[in-house]
Amino acid sequence: MTGEVVVHIVDDDEDLRQSLAFLLGSVGIQALTYPDAHAFLAEFDPAEPAVVVVDVRMPGLSGFGLQEELTGRGYPAPVVFCSAHGDIPMSVRALTRGAVNFLEKPYEPQKILEVVQQQQTEAGRRFASHAARQEVVRRLGGLTQREREVLRFVIDGVPSQAVAHRLGTSVKTIDVHRARIKAKTEAESLGSLVRDILAHRVEV
């Protein structure tokens, strides 16, 4: 899947971003370039598997600000920070906030190629997982509040009789809810639905 993963280069240094795009292109990696964070946010496709290579210090929104914005949107792309003024506290800040690497400028060509290629593989995994999670969220979207309540009991392994007692209703009514949950979520079984919810950490 790595060949389908684009690299977004966000840097206010035009010569640097163009030279990096050329370097990546020389080994068959598609790269798109942006002069600042706002241009990137206005143009990128959030559904397209990608790696983001971003400068820390840019006019307007900084690299760290862009990272926070993308995290807030749930965007799963690996972020690689670059800086000509890097120091240990800056790199620690980037990595503790979820960046996958921190590189100093000027780039060592072989090093950045290795990092980008590695993160293309990681991006493929992350975007596939994100898409699967979004699909589970979609499938749960049509449930009523009572059906979600019953489903939470199912996830906790509570038998129908006990659920009926706690909700003050009949076992037959709970079984009807369970059948509707299965039908609405297009699940092969409630067990498989529960596995999907837990595997992708989806809130019910």
N, C-alpha and C positions, 0 to 999 in steps of 0.2 A: 504493500500500500504506500510505501515511502515515495514512489514516483508521483503520486497524486497529491502530495502535501506541499503547498506553496509556502514560501518564506516571505514574511512581511518585514521590510527594513525601514525603521522609523528613525531618522537622523537628520539634523539640520545642516550637516556637512554634505553638500551635494557631491563633491568629488569622492568622498568616502563611500557614500551609499551607492553611487554608480559603480565604483570599482568593486565593491562587495557583490553587487548584483552580477557584474561581469564574471567574477570569480566563481560564483555559484552556477551561473549559466554554463560555464566551461565544463562542468561535470553533470550537466543535464538537470539542474535544480531550477525550477521556476521561481523567480524573485520579483516582488512588487515593491516599489519604493515610495516613501512619503516624507515630505520635508518637516512635518511636525505631527504631534499626537492628534490634533484636531482633524487634520487631513486624513489620517488613518481611520479615525472613528467615523468620519463621514463616508468613507469609500469601501471599507472592508466588508467581506461577506462572512457573517458570524457562523454560518453553517458549513463553510469550506474548511476542511482540515488544514491546519497551518502551524507554523512556528513564527514567533515574533522576536525579531532582533531589534532592540531599542536602546538608544542613547539615554544616559541618565539625565544629562543637563541639556535642556532644549528651551527655546523661548516659549512662553505660554505654559501649557501643561507639561510638567516634567515626566521623565520616564517612570518615576515612582507613582506620580499621579495617574498616568496611563494604566499602570499595573493595577492600582486600586479600582479604577473605573472598570477594567475588564473583569476583575475578580467579582465586583458587585453585580456584573451582568451574567455571571456564571459561565464566562467564556473559557473553554478548557485548553486553549493553546499553551504549550510551553513557552515561557518568556526567558530570553537570553539578554542580560544587560551588558552594555559596553560603555566604557568611559576612558577618556584620556587623563582623567583626574581621579582615578580610582584609589581608594584606600581600604584598609581592613574594615573599619566601621561601616562604610558604604556597602561593601560586598556582603557583610553579615546582614545588614538591613534588607538588601535585595533577596538574599536566599531565605531568610526567615519569613519573608512575606510571600514566598512561593516561587520565586525565580529558580530556574534549573541550573543557571550558570552565570558567572560574572567574568567578562573578559576585558583586558586592558587594550587600549589602542596605542599604537597601530597594531592591527591584527597580525598574528603569525598565520599565514594562509592555510597551512596544513592543519593547524589547531582549530581554526574556526570551521573548516570543512568537516572535520571529525565531529565537532560539537553539533553542528547543524544536521548532519546525517544521522547522528544518534537521536537527536530530538525529533527528526521526522518520523522515525519509528515510534517514539513515545507519543507524538501527536496523533498518529494513526490509531493507537490504542485508546488514547483519551477521548478522541472524537467519536469512536465507535461506542465506547462506554456511555458517553454523554447522550448520544442518539438513542441508545437502548433505554436509558433512564427517562428521557423525555417521552418515549413511547409508553412506558409504564404510567407516567403521569397522565398522558392523554387517555389511556384506557380507564383510569380511575375518575376521569373528569365528569362522567355522567351519573355518578353515584349520589344518592340523597344523603343527607346528614345521618339519618337512621341507618342506612346501609353502610356508611363509613364506620358508624359506631359498632355495628355487628361485625364488620370486617376486622376492626381492632381486636375484638374478642377472639376472632378466628386466628389472628396472628399470634395472640397470646396462648393459643391452645385450649381455650375454654369451651367445653362441650355445649351443645345447643340447649340442653336442659338447664344448665347453670346460667347461660346467657338469658334465657327466657325468664328465669327467676329474678335476675338482677334488673332486667328491663320491665318487669311486671307484665309480661305478655305470655303467649302460649308457645310451646315448642314448634307447633305447626307454623305459626307466624314467623318464627326465626328461620325455619327451614325454607319458607317462601323467600325471605330476604337473602338467604344464602344462594338460592337458585337464581335470583335476580342479579346478584353480584357476579356470579359466574357468567351469566348471559351478557350482561352489560360490558364486562371487561374482556369478553372474547377469550376467556381462560379455558384451557383444557380441563382444569380442575382447580379447586380452591387451593390445594396444596402447591400447585405450580405457580399460581398467582402470588401466594405468600412468599415463595422462594424468590420470585422476581422482585417483589417489594423489598425484601431484606437484602438481596444481592446489590440492589442499586440505591439502597438507603432512601427510599421514597417515604415521605410523610403521608399518612392516611388521614 
